[in-house]
Amino acid sequence: MIGNQPLIERDHKVLWHPCTQMKDHETFPIIPIKQGQGVWLEDFEGNRYLDAISSWWVNLFGHANPIINGALKDQLDKLEHVIFAGFSHQAGIELAEQLVAITPEGLSRCFYADNGSAAVEVALKMSFHYWRNKGQTQKTRFITLENSYHGETLGALAVGNVALYKETYAPLLMDVITVPGPDCYHREANETWQDYSERRFALLEQSLQQHADTVCAVIVEPLVQCAGNMRMYDAIYLKLLRAACDKYGVHLIADEIAVGFGRTGTLFACEQAAICPDFICLSKGLTGGYLPLSAVLTTDTIYQAFYDDYQKLTAFLHSHSYTGNVLACRAALATLTIFQQQAIIENNKQLAKIMAKAAQRFNDHPHVAEVRQTGMILAIEMVKNKHTKEPYPWQERRGFKVYQYALSQGILLRPLGNVIYFMPPYVITEAQLFHIADVAWQAINRAVQD
């Protein structure tokens, strides 16, 4: 029987893993996974790891989910893929119909891509191209929020604002307008999330007043800036932003790649502000964590600006070889079937309460500045000084110590810097949530020891 070590050695010779300093794996070996079941992952020596972060936020209903498995097995015997230009297929049509039906009213056209970054690229290009087709060629810029993250391709990276990912490639990126964000971690003492979010919105509106004539769109992550240390804000910000975009003639792009499909307590985060963006970007949980797929939904108004005789050269020519992949679409349809057949959103509300209860004691931890939560996302901000919120120097890698200890205890936590977060699959149990919290408590206590 094959063990972990031979695979670790083979991996280290040929692979280059994402978001990783590969030298770390000289002393902290990578973990080869043999199989998964529900919330559990298992390596080649029988060690199990509870997937508390849904494998980078994609896995909604557990590994080896029988409903999604069955859909893929059925599809595989019929059609695996077909060019999506000039051809179509039933799964792609049905998925688009269902996405139009469940996303905010007003979104009526679905464009497929391969991943979240690609979806953001599509939305940026569509917005820019729309204004060009309408004769407003002066509109070439985008407004984005500080601490935002929208992906790793150059366009998506440009409209993000996390220095760790962006600074190295700055010379390659288009110029954007970055405005102070609504991140409620920085609110004043006794200031509510709503009050702070409203106050911060005034700064974005000032930018719109000044630059609207040259701006294509504002792009935001609704409610939670996930890669930006799981920072959160109030839905009033989205409501005010929608009204301002209408007022100043600018598109609103909602990047729901990480927060869609039930993560924030509603099927889509925009629902909590009762708004419809001009574009919504979806991926990650769309296929239940099975296959790469993303979708950009937009309005008929935008679609019609591209719909004309070929000779007008108004068509949107963006394409990917695997656009609308049949297997991915079938996985997504199976994911939506689970939402339809089971009371996922209601169950998640109960799970969110349990998660809050399990993490309650962290509020009093001497090295935790804040415990914050939006739906099925809970974050614990570990700091050097609780009262001033002075962070630990990033070079000390305290969050990495949490990661290492948690793995030794069979829990997959992957902190963002010094922010430990829980974003588990929706099939997790109450006992498992408390177990995650117990291990995180032990890990933080070890990590803060000088």
N, C-alpha and C positions, 0 to 999 in steps of 0.2 A: 504493500500500500504506500502510495506517495505521501510524503510529509511536507511540512512547510518549507524546510531549509533548502531542498533542491530548487523549488520554485523561486524562493527569495534570491538565490544566487543567479539563476537564469534571468530573472527580472532585472536585477541590478546591472547585468551586462548589456542589455539591449533596450530597456525602456526609459522614457523620460516622462515623469508623471506631472499632472497639472498642479499649479499653485503650490509647488514643492521645491525646497532647496534639497536637491538630491543627496548632498553630502550628509544630511541628517540621518539618512538610512544606512550609513556606515555603522552607526552606534544604536540606532533605533529602527530595527528591521521593519520593512513593509509587511503587511499581513495579506497573504493570498487567501481568497475566499472560495470555498468549494460549493456552498449552496446557501440558500436562504429560505426561511419559512416564517411568515407573519412579520413580527418585529425583529426576528432574530437572523443574524448572519453566522455562518459556521466555517471555520478554517479547515485545513487538511489534517489537523490533529485533534479535531473534535471540540476545540475551544469555541464558545459562543459569545457573540457580541450583540447587545441590544441596540438597535439602530435608532438612537434618540434624535437624529437630525434628518431622518427620511432620505439618507444617501444624497446629500446636497439638495434637500427640500423637494425631491421629485416623487418619492414613494408615498402614495396616499393610503393604500389599502393593503399594505403588507407585501412582502416578497412571495413569489410563487402563488399569487392570488388565483384561485381556481376559475373565477369568472373570466378574468383577462386571459389566463392561460388557454381556456377553452376557445375563446374567440380567435386567438392567434393560430391555434392548431387547425381550426376550421378554415381560416382564410388561407393558410399556407398551402393547402392542397388545391386551391383555385387560382390564385394570382398573387404574386409577391410584389410586383412593381410594374408600372407602365409610365411612359412619358406623359406628363400632365399638360403638355402643350398640344392642342388639337385632339386630345383624348381625355377621357374621364373614367370614373368608376363609381360603383354604388356606395362604397364606404366613404369616399371623399364627399360625395353629394349629401349623404345622410348626416355626416358630421357637420358640414357647413350649415345645413338646415337646423340642426339642433343647437349649434353655437349661436346662430342668429336668434333663435327662440329664447335662449336663456340669458344672453348678455343684455345690458341695458337697452331699452327700447330706442330705436333710431339707428342702431348698427345693423346693416342689411347685407353687407358684402364681406366675404371671407377670402383672404389670400393666405396660402400656406407657405411656410418656410421650414427650415430644418431644426432650429434651436432658438433660444431666447435672444442672443445677440443678433442673429439674422432677422428676427422679427422686428427688433428696434431699427435695424438698418432699413427694412422695408417701410416702416412708418415714417422715418425721417425723409426718405427719398420720395415717398408718396406725397407728403406734405409740401416739400419743396417743389416737386413737379406739378402739383395742383396749382400753386400760385403762378408758376411759369406758364402753364396752359391757360390760365385766366388773364395773362398779360401783365401780372405784377412781378416782374423779374427782379425788382429791388428787394424782394423778400428772400433772403438767403441765410438768415441766422436762426439760432435756436436759443431759448432760455431754459436753463436747468438750475437745479437747487444744489447748494453746497452739501457735501456729504452724500451725494447721490451716486448710484451705480446702475449702469444699464447694459453691461456686457464688455467683452474683450476685443471685438473687432474694432477697426479704427474709428468708424462713425459712432458706434455705441460708446466706445471709450471716450471720445471727444465730449459727449454730452453727459458723461459721468464726472464725479468730482472727488473720488477717493484717491489721494495722492499716491498711496502705495502701488496702485495699479497704473496710474496715469502719468506720473511725472517722467518716467524713463522715456516715454514715447511722445512727449509733448511736441517736439519739433515736427512730428508727422501729422498732427491733429488739426482739424479745422477750428477756427476761433468761435467760441460760444460766449454767451452772456450768463454768468453765474451769479445768482442772487442768494442772500442769506436764507437759510431754510427754516422750517417750522419745528425742528427737532426739540421736543419738550424736555429733554434732559437738562437744557440750559435755562429753563423757566425760573422766575424769581420765587423765593420762599412764599408759600401760600397762594401762588398764582395757579389757576386751573389750566389744564391742557387747552381748553377752548379759548380762554382769554389769551394765552400765549400764542396759540396758532393764529388767532385773529390779528394780534399785534404784529406778528411776523409777516402776515400776508401783506400788510401795508407796504412793506419793502419790495415785494414782488410787483405790486401794482404800480409803484413808482417806476420800476424798470419797464413795464408795459407802456406806461404813459410816454416814456422817453424814446422807446425803440420800436413800438408796434409796427411802424411803417416798413421796417426792414426785417421783421421777425416772422418766420413761418409758423412756429409752434412752441409751446411750453411743454416740456416732458417731465413727468413726475412718477414716483412710485407711490401709489395711494396708501396712506396710513402708516406704512412701515418701510423705512430705508434699510433693507435687510443686510446687504453686504457692508453698509455703513454702520456697523456695530448695532444692528437691530434697533435703531433709533425710531421713535414713534411720535405721531401727532394726531390732532383731532380732525374729525371729518368736516368741520366747518371750513377748514382751509380749502378743501376740494370744492365745496359749494361756492365759496367766494371766487375761487379760481375759474370755475366754469362761467360764472357771470362776467368776470373781467375779460376772459378770452372772447366771449360774445361781443362785449362792448367795444373791444379794440380790434376785432377782426383778426384773431390769431387762433390757430388750431390748438387743441388740447390732446396730448398723447398720454394715455394712462398705461404705464408699464406694470401690468399685473402678472408678470411672469412668475414671480415668487409668491405673490400674495393672493392669487386667484384660486378658485376651486376650493373654497371653504376655509382657507387658512386664517382669515381675520374674523370669522364668526358669521359671515354671510358668503353666499356663493362667490360673489365678486366684491372687492373692497369698495368700488364706486357706489354700490347700492346703499352704503351707509351715509352717503351724502346725497342720495337720490339724484345723481347726475348721469348724463351720457357723454362720454368723451367723443372726440372726432375719430380717434383711433384707440383701440385697446389691443395690447400685445399679450398673448397667452403662450405658455409653454410649460416646462417642468411637470406639474401635476396633470397636465392635459392627457397624457397617456398612462397615468398611474405609476410613472417611473419605469416604464418598459422600453420605450423606443424614442429616438429624437424626433420631435415634431413641434412646430409652433404655428400659430395662426395670428393674423392681424385682421381685425374686423373694423370696418369703417362704414361711412354713411353713403347713401345713394347720391347725395350731392357731390361728394368727392369722386365717386365712381363715374358719374356722368361727365365730369371734366376731362376724362380720358377716352370717352366713348365717341368715336368719330371715324370718318373715312381714313383708310390707311395712309393716304397721301398727306394728311395733316400732321403726321408724325407725333401724335399725342399719346400713343399707347405706352403703357408701363411695361418696360422690357426686362425688368428684374427677374432672374430665374435661378433655380437650383436644380441640379440633376435629379435629386430625390424629392422634389416638390410633390406634396400630396401622396407620399408613399402609402401604399395600400395597407400594409401590415400596421404601420403606425396609426393610420386612421381607424383601423379596426380595434386596436388597443384603446384609442381614445373613446370610441363608441361604447366599448365595454366599461370604461371608467364612468362615462355618463349614465350608463345603465345602472351601475351601483348607486349613484346619486338618486336616480329615479325610484329604485326599488327599496332602498333603505333610508331611514330617517337620519342621514349623515349630519346635516346641519344642526338638527336638534340634539343629536348625540354629542356632537362636538361642543355644544354649549355646556353640557354637563362635564365633559372631559376637561374643558377649559377651567371650570370651577375647581375641579379636583387638582389640576395642575397648579392653580393659584394657592390652594390650601397646602399642597406639598412643598411649595417654595416659600411659604409665608415666613419661616424662621430666618431666611436670608436677609430680610429687612433689618434685622437687629445685628447682623454680622458686622464686626468692627472694620472690615475691609470691603464692604459692599456699599456703594453709593446709592444704588437704586435697583429695585426689582420692578420691571415694567412688563405689561402684557397686553396684547391685542389678539383676542381669539386663541387660536392654537399656536401662538408664538409667545414665548416667555423668555425674557433676557435678564441676566444678573450681571451688573457692572461692577467688576472688581477693581478697587482703587487702593492707592497707598494711604490716602487720608480721607476718611469718610466725610468729615465736616467741610473740607475745602474742595473735595472731589479731585484732589491732585492724583493724577494717574501714576501707575508704575512706569518707569522707563521701558519703552518697548524692547530694548536690547536684553532685558532680563527674562523675557519670554515666559512670564508667569502663566499665561493662558496655555502655552504649550505643555507646561508641567501638569496642568489640569487634564489636558488631553491624554498625556502619557499615563497618569495614575488611573484615570477612568477606564482606559483600555485594559489595564492590568486587572481591573475589577469586572471586566466584561460589559462595559458600557461605551458605545461610540458617541462621544461628545467632541466637537471640533470647534473650539472657541474662535471668535473673531477678535484677534488681539487679546485683550483682557476681559472680553465680554463672553460669558458662558450662556448659551441659549439652549432651550428645549424646543424642538420643532418635530415631534414624533409622528409616525403614521397614525391614521385615525382608528386603527384597530388595536391600539394600545389599551391596557387595562389600568384600573386604579392602582393595583399593587405595583405594577411596573413603573407607573409615574412616581410613586413614593420611593421606589428603589433607585430610580434615576436621581431624584433629589438627595437621597442619602449619600450616594456615591459622589455627587457634585459637592456636597457639604464637606465630605472628607477630603476631596481633591483640592478645594479652595483652601482649607485649613493647612494642608501641606504646602500649597503653592505660595502662601503669604509668609511662610516662615523665612526669616532672614538667614 
